[in-house]
């Protein structure tokens, strides 16, 4: 049997719960009971159990729920294969980020130049450049070479981006076309719960940025206005690299996730004007905390 990916912090905590109690094969694992024991919402537990079923650790019985497919003693090795305290950062990727922010890298480079500058093989250069192209801060040039795209560099532009975000994101919640996407809300809630459950210490800076920027883009997407969605996605692409540099202090991240969860609660309670005001304050508050780290 293939070893499970253990990509979820919640999965790891459920495995520890099983092993600590020596639960036998066939033991019933009610999702709500696990959520209560782990002090998280039911959504990340349900997602973890689904993955564990795919990995052969539990089995799903229709109309009955999840049951252990293996004895706790057999899962000890799996439980100990927990993810590292912090997801490893890709050194070459991080070097590209710093090179772009510091101005040491020219805006237009070839794969051969990057191979020489960073002493990495072409396969790794191409793989990493394809990644940053997907993230929106580099593009392949016609013919040969790559180009790093415009990005926020100064404290002034960073603060202006947050002011713009505060305006359009808060307004998107008040659009007459706004409709809650139940599946997207549940996914966002599970992701923020996972950050709170220890992900803020373990996840890479890139992963944290993806989860939190997607949270905001999901909310704006519920307004069903393509101009709002496109504008926010562009701002997020521009600020990505500066956010990587700023996310060295992780102490504020649990509060950020708690505020994200509160925004979901307020929207689901039907009070969109209050949610709009809170979201605006949340964004401007984040700017006030983080912008001093950007520099002049």
Secondary structure, DSSP 4 states (H G I P E B T S, - for coil): -PPP----HHHHHHHHHHHHHTPPTT-B--HHHHHHHHTS-HHHHHHHHHHHHHTTSEEEETTTEEEESS-GGGGHHHHH-PPPSSPPP-HHHHHHHHHHHHT-S-SEE-HHHHHHHHT--HHHHHHHHHHHHHHTSEEEPSSS-EEEPP---SHHHHHHHHHHHHHHHHHHTT-TT----HHHHHHHHHHHHHIIIIIHHHS-HHHHHHHHHHHHHHHHHTT--HHHHHHHHHHHHHHHHHHHHHTT--TTHHHHHHHHHHHHHHHHTT-HHHHHHHHHHHHHHHHHHHGGGT--
